[in-house]
Amino acid sequence: MNLASHPVVVSLTPVFLLIALGYLAGRVNWIRDEAVRDLSNLVFLLLIPALLFRTMSAVHVETLDLRPLAAYFPAALLLLMASIAWRGFHRASVVMALGGVFSNMVMIGITLVELAYGKQALVTLLTLVSVHALILLTVGSVVLELVVAREAREGGERAPHVLQTAWSAFKGALIHPIPLPILSGLLYAQTGWGLPAVVDKPLQLLGNAFGPISLVLVGVTLARTPLTGHLRPALWISLSKNLLLPLMVGVSAWLWGITGLPLTVIVVAAALPTGANVFLFAQRYEVAQGLTTAAMGLSTVLALFTLSIVMLLMSYVG
């Protein structure tokens, strides 16, 4: 087969071309810093919910395969805990460990998976997306609050109860522009009514706009990401995220007997670069912010090569 016509190349090329165009726009200041926040709000509060609701509004619960969840998250949580144990029980360690397991499933993953594998693959990915932040960020919040509580006790201060923190993190992850439209669309699908054309068409147009705008935004963010001073630790985080996690998820899926398209989707999802939510944790806990930003940028750049390798392997294995 001609390399230029290989499905992996055909699906990856538009994704990374759009990211490159966004990078160019960021470097020459076509999109200023003030506009980035507004564009992010547009993507997360309008375009993503429209796409997610419309996709899941045609999915019936009885057709969902939940085994990918059982394969993906134990592997991700095992890597998260192993990374924390390796680096030590402190704030920076937890944030760095999250950087090594939290995938950019929305901004990059949705467009890539649909281009490469079609609508059915998107359903599998969105099943992961619906609980991705809910599970990993809740666990991350609880562990970080345990660290903060220990620091407070050592300093003679009073710390909030860990259950209060866990509930706050769970609620924040659930009432969010990502899982909420997925769950709402899934609930609507069970009515069997279908979407009227007058509603379906605007949702389709908004969903179509999501892919290019979100990928350009990734590039703009990348243009403002400094790597200096953080290259070595950022490389370790990136290798954990882009290569080690998909390997562990692949082994876990094999143990569950998952094959075919679901196997391919969850391994590719694990191989996606680090998601932006990790930086929000670094900001909130005032630790490793420069390193987290560098790791996000480096893992995205490396994904051009690592994702190509993973997708190529899965085209033979899956």
ZAFI-941067 format. One record per atom (N, C-alpha, C): residue in one letter; x, y, z. Coordinates in steps of 0.05 Angstrom, whole numbers, padded with zeros to 5 digits, always signed. Example, Ala and Ser with C-alpha at 12.3 -4.5 7.8 and 13.67 -1.06 7.14 Angstrom:
<pts>
a+00264-00114+00156 a+00246-00090+00156 a+00264-00066+00156 s+00257-00045+00142 s+00273-00021+00143 s+00258+00001+00157 
</pts>
This chain:
<pts>
m+00017-00024+00000 m+00000+00000+00000 m+00018+00025+00000 n+00010+00045-00016 n+00024+00070-00017 n+00022+00084+00011 l+00045+00093+00022 l+00045+00105+00048 l+00025+00129+00050 a+00024+00145+00029 a+00007+00169+00030 a-00022+00162+00032 s-00030+00137+00024 s-00058+00129+00025 s-00064+00111+00048 h-00044+00106+00065 h-00048+00088+00088 h-00068+00102+00107 p-00088+00087+00118 p-00108+00099+00136 p-00097+00114+00159 v-00075+00105+00171 v-00063+00120+00193 v-00054+00147+00184 v-00040+00148+00161 v-00030+00174+00151 v-00053+00192+00143 v-00073+00180+00130 v-00096+00196+00121 v-00112+00208+00145 s-00114+00194+00167 s-00128+00205+00190 s-00112+00223+00207 l-00086+00218+00210 l-00069+00234+00227 l-00061+00261+00213 t-00057+00260+00187 t-00047+00284+00173 t-00065+00309+00177 p-00092+00307+00172 p-00108+00332+00177 p-00107+00341+00206 v-00106+00322+00225 v-00105+00330+00253 v-00081+00346+00259 f-00057+00337+00251 f-00033+00351+00258 f-00028+00375+00240 l-00040+00376+00216 l-00039+00400+00199 l-00054+00423+00212 l-00078+00417+00223 l-00094+00437+00236 l-00080+00447+00262 i-00067+00429+00276 i-00052+00437+00300 i-00028+00455+00291 a-00015+00448+00269 a+00007+00464+00259 a-00002+00492+00251 l-00025+00493+00238 l-00036+00519+00230 l-00043+00536+00255 g-00053+00523+00276 g-00058+00537+00301 g-00032+00547+00313 y-00012+00530+00312 y+00015+00538+00322 y+00025+00563+00308 l+00022+00563+00281 l+00031+00586+00265 l+00015+00611+00273 a-00012+00608+00276 a-00029+00630+00283 a-00020+00642+00310 g-00013+00624+00329 g-00004+00633+00355 g+00023+00647+00354 r+00041+00636+00338 r+00068+00648+00337 r+00068+00676+00324 v+00051+00680+00304 v+00051+00706+00291 v+00030+00724+00303 n+00017+00714+00325 n-00002+00730+00341 n-00027+00737+00325 w-00036+00720+00307 w-00062+00724+00294 w-00085+00720+00314 i-00080+00702+00333 i-00099+00697+00355 i-00086+00706+00381 r-00096+00728+00392 r-00083+00739+00416 r-00091+00724+00441 d-00076+00728+00462 d-00081+00713+00488 d-00110+00718+00498 e-00120+00743+00494 e-00147+00748+00504 e-00168+00732+00490 a-00163+00726+00464 a-00183+00712+00448 a-00183+00682+00454 v-00160+00671+00464 v-00158+00642+00469 v-00179+00633+00489 r-00183+00648+00510 r-00202+00640+00531 r-00231+00640+00519 d-00237+00660+00503 d-00264+00662+00490 d-00268+00638+00471 l-00248+00632+00455 l-00250+00609+00437 l-00253+00583+00452 s-00238+00581+00475 s-00241+00556+00491 s-00269+00554+00503 n-00280+00576+00511 n-00308+00576+00521 n-00327+00567+00500 l-00323+00578+00475 l-00340+00571+00453 l-00339+00540+00448 v-00315+00529+00448 v-00312+00501+00443 v-00324+00484+00465 f-00318+00491+00490 f-00326+00474+00512 f-00356+00478+00521 l-00366+00502+00517 l-00393+00507+00526 l-00415+00504+00504 l-00406+00504+00479 l-00426+00503+00457 l-00421+00481+00438 l-00397+00480+00426 l-00391+00461+00405 l-00390+00432+00415 i-00374+00428+00436 i-00371+00400+00447 i-00398+00389+00456 p-00414+00404+00473 p-00439+00393+00482 p-00458+00385+00459 a-00458+00402+00437 a-00475+00396+00414 a-00466+00369+00401 l-00440+00366+00397 l-00430+00341+00385 l-00436+00317+00402 l-00430+00319+00428 l-00433+00296+00446 l-00463+00288+00449 f-00480+00308+00453 f-00509+00302+00456 f-00519+00288+00430 r-00513+00299+00407 r-00523+00289+00382 r-00513+00260+00377 t-00488+00255+00383 t-00477+00228+00379 t-00490+00208+00397 m-00493+00215+00422 m-00503+00195+00441 m-00534+00193+00441 s-00547+00212+00427 s-00577+00211+00426 s-00587+00188+00409 a-00569+00175+00394 a-00577+00153+00377 a-00567+00126+00388 v-00556+00126+00412 v-00543+00102+00423 v-00561+00090+00445 h-00567+00065+00443 h-00583+00051+00463 h-00565+00036+00483 v-00573+00038+00508 v-00556+00027+00530 v-00550-00002+00525 e-00569-00017+00516 e-00564-00046+00513 e-00543-00053+00492 t-00537-00033+00474 t-00516-00038+00454 t-00489-00030+00463 l-00486-00017+00486 l-00461-00007+00496 l-00444-00030+00506 d-00418-00030+00499 d-00399-00049+00509 d-00383-00035+00531 l-00388-00043+00556 l-00375-00030+00579 l-00348-00043+00587 r-00340-00064+00573 r-00314-00077+00579 r-00291-00058+00575 p-00291-00040+00555 p-00269-00021+00552 p-00264-00005+00577 l-00286+00003+00592 l-00282+00017+00617 l-00267+00000+00637 a-00275-00025+00639 a-00263-00043+00658 a-00234-00049+00652 a-00226-00046+00626 a-00199-00051+00618 a-00182-00026+00621 y-00194-00003+00614 y-00178+00022+00613 y-00171+00033+00641 f-00191+00036+00658 f-00186+00052+00682 f-00170+00037+00704 p-00172+00011+00707 p-00153-00002+00726 p-00124+00002+00717 a-00119+00000+00691 a-00092+00004+00680 a-00083+00033+00686 a-00100+00052+00680 a-00093+00080+00685 a-00089+00086+00714 l-00106+00075+00731 l-00103+00080+00760 l-00078+00066+00771 l-00072+00043+00761 l-00047+00029+00770 l-00023+00045+00763 l-00022+00056+00738 l+00001+00072+00730 l+00002+00098+00746 l-00021+00110+00752 l-00022+00134+00768 l-00010+00129+00796 m-00019+00108+00809 m-00009+00102+00836 m+00021+00094+00836 a+00029+00079+00815 a+00057+00071+00813 a+00075+00095+00809 s+00066+00115+00793 s+00081+00139+00788 s+00084+00156+00813 i+00062+00157+00829 i+00064+00172+00854 i+00083+00159+00874 a+00081+00132+00875 a+00099+00117+00893 a+00128+00120+00885 w+00133+00122+00859 w+00161+00124+00849 w+00172+00151+00856 r+00156+00172+00853 r+00166+00200+00857 r+00164+00209+00886 g+00147+00196+00902 g+00143+00205+00929 g+00116+00218+00933 f+00106+00219+00958 f+00080+00228+00964 f+00080+00258+00970 h+00080+00274+00948 h+00079+00304+00951 h+00063+00315+00927 r+00057+00341+00928 r+00040+00353+00908 r+00050+00350+00880 a+00076+00357+00876 a+00087+00355+00849 a+00086+00327+00838 s+00090+00308+00855 s+00089+00280+00847 s+00062+00272+00836 v+00041+00281+00850 v+00013+00274+00841 v+00006+00287+00815 v+00014+00313+00812 v+00008+00327+00788 v+00023+00315+00764 m+00048+00308+00768 m+00064+00296+00747 m+00053+00269+00740 a+00044+00253+00760 a+00032+00227+00754 a+00006+00230+00738 l-00010+00250+00745 l-00035+00256+00729 l-00027+00262+00700 g-00006+00278+00696 g+00003+00284+00669 g+00010+00260+00653 g+00019+00238+00667 g+00026+00214+00653 g+00004+00195+00647 v-00021+00202+00656 v-00044+00183+00652 v-00068+00197+00640 f-00070+00224+00640 f-00094+00237+00632 f-00093+00245+00602 s-00109+00232+00586 s-00108+00236+00557 s-00124+00259+00547 n-00116+00271+00525 n-00131+00292+00512 n-00152+00279+00494 m-00172+00266+00506 m-00191+00251+00490 m-00211+00269+00476 v-00215+00293+00485 v-00235+00311+00473 v-00224+00328+00451 m-00205+00345+00457 m-00195+00364+00437 m-00182+00351+00413 i-00167+00329+00418 i-00154+00315+00396 i-00167+00288+00390 g-00174+00273+00411 g-00184+00246+00408 g-00209+00243+00392 i-00229+00260+00397 i-00255+00257+00383 i-00252+00259+00353 t-00238+00280+00344 t-00235+00284+00315 t-00218+00262+00303 l-00196+00255+00317 l-00178+00234+00306 l-00192+00207+00304 v-00206+00199+00324 v-00219+00172+00324 v-00242+00171+00303 e-00257+00193+00301 e-00278+00193+00280 e-00266+00192+00252 l-00245+00207+00247 l-00232+00206+00221 l-00220+00179+00215 a-00208+00167+00235 a-00193+00142+00230 a-00212+00117+00230 y-00232+00117+00248 y-00247+00093+00252 y-00277+00095+00250 g-00288+00120+00246 g-00316+00123+00241 g-00334+00126+00266 k-00360+00129+00261 k-00380+00135+00282 k-00381+00114+00304 q-00380+00088+00296 q-00382+00067+00316 q-00359+00069+00336 a-00335+00075+00326 a-00312+00078+00344 a-00315+00102+00362 l-00329+00123+00352 l-00334+00147+00368 l-00351+00140+00392 v-00370+00122+00389 v-00387+00114+00412 v-00370+00101+00434 t-00351+00084+00426 t-00333+00072+00446 t-00317+00093+00460 l-00306+00112+00444 l-00290+00133+00456 l-00306+00150+00475 l-00331+00157+00467 l-00347+00174+00484 l-00356+00160+00510 t-00358+00133+00508 t-00363+00118+00533 t-00340+00122+00553 l-00315+00122+00542 l-00292+00128+00559 l-00293+00157+00569 v-00298+00175+00550 v-00298+00204+00557 v-00318+00210+00579 s-00341+00196+00579 s-00362+00203+00598 s-00353+00200+00627 v-00334+00182+00632 v-00325+00178+00660 v-00295+00183+00663 h-00281+00191+00642 h-00252+00195+00643 h-00244+00215+00664 a-00255+00240+00662 a-00249+00260+00681 a-00260+00253+00709 l-00284+00242+00708 l-00298+00235+00733 l-00281+00216+00751 i-00269+00196+00738 i-00253+00177+00753 i-00225+00188+00760 l-00210+00196+00739 l-00182+00204+00743 l-00180+00230+00759 l-00196+00249+00754 l-00194+00275+00768 l-00204+00273+00797 t-00225+00256+00801 t-00234+00252+00828 t-00212+00239+00845 v-00201+00217+00834 v-00179+00204+00849 v-00156+00223+00853 g-00149+00238+00832 g-00127+00257+00834 g-00132+00278+00856 s-00157+00288+00857 s-00165+00308+00877 s-00162+00297+00905 v-00172+00272+00909 v-00171+00260+00935 v-00142+00256+00944 v-00125+00246+00927 v-00097+00242+00934 v-00083+00269+00940 l-00089+00289+00923 l-00077+00315+00928 l-00086+00327+00955 e-00111+00323+00961 e-00121+00334+00986 e-00110+00319+01010 l-00104+00293+01007 l-00090+00278+01028 l-00062+00289+01032 v-00049+00297+01010 v-00023+00309+01013 v-00025+00336+01027 v-00044+00352+01019 v-00048+00379+01031 v-00055+00376+01061 a-00072+00356+01067 a-00080+00351+01095 a-00055+00343+01112 r-00038+00327+01100 r-00014+00319+01115 r+00004+00344+01120 e+00007+00360+01099 e+00023+00385+01102 e+00011+00403+01123 a-00016+00405+01123 a-00030+00422+01143 a-00025+00412+01171 r-00028+00385+01175 r-00023+00374+01201 r+00006+00378+01211 e+00024+00375+01192 e+00052+00380+01199 e+00058+00409+01207 g+00041+00427+01195 g+00044+00456+01201 g+00026+00465+01224 g+00012+00446+01236 g-00006+00452+01259 g-00032+00465+01250 e-00040+00462+01225 e-00065+00474+01215 e-00087+00452+01214 r-00112+00461+01211 r-00135+00443+01208 r-00141+00438+01179 a-00144+00413+01171 a-00149+00406+01142 a-00178+00397+01139 p-00190+00403+01115 p-00217+00393+01110 p-00218+00363+01108 h-00241+00351+01115 h-00245+00322+01114 h-00242+00312+01085 v-00229+00289+01082 v-00224+00279+01055 v-00250+00271+01041 l-00271+00262+01055 l-00296+00256+01042 l-00310+00281+01030 q-00307+00303+01044 q-00318+00328+01034 q-00304+00336+01008 t-00277+00332+01008 t-00262+00338+00984 t-00270+00319+00961 a-00273+00293+00967 a-00280+00274+00946 a-00308+00280+00934 w-00327+00288+00951 w-00354+00295+00941 w-00352+00320+00923 s-00337+00340+00931 s-00334+00364+00916 s-00322+00358+00889 a-00301+00341+00888 a-00288+00334+00863 a-00306+00318+00845 f-00321+00299+00857 f-00340+00283+00841 f-00362+00300+00829 k-00373+00318+00845 k-00394+00336+00834 k-00384+00354+00812 g-00359+00365+00816 g-00348+00383+00796 g-00342+00368+00770 a-00334+00343+00772 a-00328+00327+00747 a-00353+00318+00733 l-00375+00314+00748 l-00400+00305+00736 l-00416+00327+00723 i-00418+00350+00738 i-00433+00373+00727 i-00413+00390+00710 h-00408+00381+00686 h-00387+00392+00670 h-00395+00390+00640 p-00385+00407+00623 p-00394+00406+00595 p-00387+00381+00579 i-00372+00363+00591 i-00365+00338+00577 i-00384+00315+00585 p-00384+00306+00610 p-00401+00283+00616 p-00431+00289+00615 l-00439+00314+00621 l-00467+00321+00623 l-00482+00317+00597 p-00472+00328+00574 p-00487+00323+00549 p-00485+00294+00539 i-00464+00279+00547 i-00462+00251+00540 i-00484+00235+00554 l-00487+00239+00580 l-00507+00225+00596 l-00535+00234+00588 s-00538+00261+00582 s-00565+00271+00574 s-00573+00259+00547 g-00554+00257+00528 g-00560+00246+00502 g-00567+00216+00504 l-00552+00202+00522 l-00558+00174+00526 l-00585+00169+00538 l-00593+00186+00557 l-00620+00184+00569 l-00641+00190+00548 y-00636+00211+00531 y-00656+00218+00511 y-00659+00195+00490 a-00637+00182+00484 a-00638+00160+00464 a-00657+00138+00473 q-00660+00134+00500 q-00676+00112+00510 q-00706+00118+00506 t-00714+00143+00500 t-00742+00149+00495 t-00750+00138+00468 g-00731+00135+00449 g-00738+00126+00423 g-00750+00147+00405 w-00750+00172+00413 w-00763+00193+00398 w-00747+00201+00373 g-00720+00201+00375 g-00704+00212+00354 g-00704+00242+00355 l-00684+00254+00342 l-00682+00283+00342 l-00697+00295+00318 p-00715+00314+00322 p-00728+00327+00299 p-00707+00341+00282 a-00712+00342+00256 a-00693+00354+00237 a-00686+00383+00245 v-00705+00398+00255 v-00701+00426+00262 v-00681+00429+00285 v-00679+00408+00301 v-00659+00407+00323 v-00634+00394+00315 d-00637+00372+00300 d-00614+00356+00292 d-00594+00371+00274 k-00604+00387+00255 k-00587+00401+00236 k-00569+00422+00249 p-00580+00439+00267 p-00562+00458+00280 p-00541+00444+00298 l-00549+00422+00311 l-00530+00407+00327 l-00508+00395+00310 q-00516+00385+00286 q-00496+00374+00267 q-00476+00396+00258 l-00486+00420+00252 l-00469+00441+00243 l-00450+00450+00265 l-00460+00452+00290 l-00443+00459+00312 l-00422+00438+00317 g-00430+00412+00315 g-00411+00390+00319 g-00390+00390+00298 n-00397+00396+00273 n-00377+00396+00251 n-00356+00418+00255 a-00364+00440+00269 a-00345+00462+00274 a-00326+00455+00296 f-00333+00436+00313 f-00316+00430+00336 f-00288+00421+00328 g-00286+00401+00310 g-00260+00390+00303 g-00239+00410+00295 p-00244+00425+00273 p-00223+00444+00265 p-00216+00466+00285 i-00237+00477+00299 i-00232+00498+00318 i-00216+00488+00342 s-00223+00464+00352 s-00209+00453+00375 s-00180+00447+00369 l-00175+00436+00345 l-00147+00429+00338 l-00130+00454+00333 v-00142+00474+00321 v-00127+00500+00318 v-00121+00511+00346 l-00140+00509+00365 l-00135+00518+00392 l-00112+00503+00405 v-00110+00477+00401 v-00088+00461+00411 v-00061+00473+00401 g-00061+00479+00375 g-00036+00491+00363 g-00030+00518+00375 v-00050+00535+00379 v-00045+00562+00391 v-00034+00559+00419 t-00045+00540+00434 t-00035+00535+00462 t-00006+00525+00461 l+00000+00508+00441 l+00027+00497+00438 l+00047+00519+00432 a+00039+00539+00417 a+00056+00562+00410 a+00064+00578+00434 r+00048+00577+00455 r+00053+00592+00480 r+00064+00575+00502 t+00074+00551+00495 t+00084+00532+00515 t+00114+00531+00515 p+00127+00542+00537 p+00156+00541+00539 p+00165+00513+00548 l+00187+00503+00536 l+00198+00477+00544 l+00224+00480+00559 t+00236+00504+00559 t+00262+00509+00571 t+00261+00503+00601 g+00282+00489+00610 g+00285+00483+00638 g+00269+00459+00648 h+00252+00448+00631 h+00235+00426+00640 h+00237+00402+00622 l+00256+00401+00604 l+00255+00382+00582 l+00257+00353+00592 r+00276+00347+00610 r+00280+00320+00619 r+00256+00308+00634 p+00246+00322+00656 p+00222+00311+00669 p+00197+00310+00651 a+00195+00330+00633 a+00172+00331+00615 a+00173+00307+00595 l+00198+00299+00588 l+00201+00276+00570 l+00192+00250+00584 w+00198+00247+00610 w+00189+00223+00625 w+00159+00222+00627 i+00147+00245+00632 i+00117+00246+00633 i+00105+00239+00606 s+00117+00250+00585 s+00107+00245+00558 s+00109+00216+00550 l+00132+00204+00557 l+00135+00175+00550 l+00116+00158+00565 s+00110+00165+00591 s+00090+00151+00606 s+00063+00153+00593 k+00056+00177+00585 k+00030+00182+00574 k+00026+00170+00546 n+00046+00174+00529 n+00043+00167+00500 n+00050+00138+00494 l+00066+00125+00511 l+00075+00097+00505 l+00069+00077+00527 l+00075+00084+00552 l+00071+00065+00574 l+00041+00059+00579 l+00025+00081+00581 l-00004+00077+00586 l-00017+00060+00564 p-00013+00066+00538 p-00026+00048+00518 p-00016+00019+00519 l+00009+00015+00527 l+00018-00013+00530 l+00003-00027+00553 m+00000-00013+00576 m-00014-00025+00599 m-00044-00029+00593 v-00056-00010+00579 v-00084-00013+00571 v-00087-00036+00551 g-00068-00039+00533 g-00070-00061+00514 g-00068-00088+00528 v-00050-00090+00548 v-00048-00115+00563 v-00074-00121+00579 s-00084-00100+00592 s-00109-00102+00607 s-00132-00111+00589 a-00134-00099+00565 a-00155-00106+00546 a-00152-00135+00537 w-00127-00144+00533 w-00122-00172+00525 w-00132-00191+00547 l-00127-00184+00572 l-00137-00200+00594 l-00167-00202+00595 w-00180-00181+00587 w-00210-00180+00586 w-00221-00193+00561 g-00204-00201+00542 g-00213-00213+00518 g-00225-00194+00498 i-00217-00168+00500 i-00227-00148+00481 i-00211-00149+00456 t-00224-00149+00433 t-00211-00150+00407 t-00224-00130+00388 g-00214-00128+00364 g-00226-00112+00343 g-00226-00083+00348 l-00247-00069+00339 l-00249-00040+00341 l-00248-00029+00370 p-00262-00041+00389 p-00260-00031+00417 p-00231-00031+00427 l-00216-00052+00421 l-00188-00054+00430 l-00172-00031+00417 t-00175-00027+00392 t-00161-00006+00378 t-00167+00021+00390 v-00192+00026+00395 v-00201+00053+00404 v-00189+00059+00432 i-00190+00039+00450 i-00181+00045+00478 i-00150+00048+00479 v-00136+00033+00462 v-00107+00035+00461 v-00099+00062+00449 v-00112+00070+00427 v-00106+00096+00415 v-00114+00119+00434 a-00136+00116+00448 a-00144+00136+00468 a-00122+00139+00490 a-00111+00116+00498 a-00090+00117+00518 a-00064+00130+00508 a-00060+00128+00481 a-00036+00139+00469 a-00038+00169+00462 l-00061+00181+00467 l-00064+00210+00461 l-00047+00226+00480 p-00039+00250+00472 p-00022+00267+00490 p-00037+00276+00515 t-00022+00288+00533 t-00033+00297+00559 t-00054+00319+00555 g-00076+00316+00570 g-00098+00335+00569 g-00094+00359+00586 a-00109+00381+00580 a-00105+00407+00593 a-00114+00407+00622 n-00131+00389+00630 n-00142+00389+00657 n-00119+00386+00678 v-00097+00374+00670 v-00075+00370+00689 v-00063+00397+00697 f-00062+00415+00678 f-00052+00442+00684 f-00070+00457+00704 l-00096+00452+00703 l-00114+00464+00722 l-00108+00455+00750 f-00100+00429+00753 f-00092+00419+00779 f-00066+00432+00788 a-00047+00435+00770 a-00022+00448+00777 a-00027+00477+00786 q-00045+00491+00772 q-00052+00518+00780 q-00065+00519+00807 r-00085+00501+00811 r-00100+00502+00836 r-00083+00496+00861 y-00064+00477+00857 y-00047+00470+00880 y-00020+00484+00880 e-00016+00502+00860 e+00007+00519+00859 e+00033+00503+00859 v+00035+00484+00841 v+00059+00467+00840 v+00063+00458+00811 a+00089+00457+00803 a+00097+00445+00777 a+00081+00457+00753 q+00074+00482+00754 q+00059+00493+00732 q+00075+00495+00706 g+00100+00504+00707 g+00117+00505+00684 g+00122+00477+00672 l+00127+00458+00690 l+00133+00430+00681 l+00108+00418+00668 t+00085+00423+00680 t+00060+00411+00669 t+00054+00422+00641 t+00058+00448+00638 t+00054+00461+00612 t+00074+00449+00591 a+00099+00446+00600 a+00119+00435+00582 a+00113+00406+00574 a+00103+00391+00594 a+00096+00363+00588 a+00073+00361+00568 m+00053+00378+00572 m+00031+00378+00553 m+00040+00384+00524 g+00057+00405+00522 g+00068+00412+00496 g+00085+00390+00483 l+00103+00379+00500 l+00121+00359+00489 l+00106+00333+00482 s+00087+00325+00498 s+00072+00300+00492 s+00056+00304+00466 t+00046+00328+00461 t+00031+00334+00437 t+00050+00332+00412 v+00074+00344+00415 v+00093+00343+00393 v+00101+00314+00387 l+00108+00300+00409 l+00117+00272+00406 l+00094+00254+00395 a+00069+00262+00400 a+00047+00245+00391 a+00046+00242+00361 l+00058+00261+00346 l+00059+00259+00317 l+00073+00233+00310 f+00093+00225+00326 f+00108+00200+00320 f+00097+00176+00336 t+00092+00181+00362 t+00083+00158+00379 t+00055+00149+00371 l+00037+00167+00365 l+00010+00159+00356 l+00011+00145+00329 s+00028+00154+00312 s+00032+00140+00286 s+00040+00111+00290 i+00059+00107+00309 i+00069+00080+00314 i+00046+00063+00326 v+00032+00074+00346 v+00011+00059+00360 v-00011+00052+00340 m-00020+00072+00325 m-00042+00067+00306 m-00034+00047+00284 l-00009+00048+00276 l+00001+00029+00255 l+00001+00001+00267 l+00011-00002+00292 l+00011-00028+00305 l-00017-00039+00308 m-00036-00022+00316 m-00063-00030+00321 m-00077-00038+00295 s-00068-00027+00272 s-00080-00034+00247 s-00074-00064+00240 y-00053-00075+00252 y-00047-00103+00248 y-00057-00121+00271 v-00055-00110+00296 v-00063-00125+00320 v-00094-00126+00322 g-00106-00101+00319 g-00135-00099+00324 g-00151-00114+00303 
</pts>
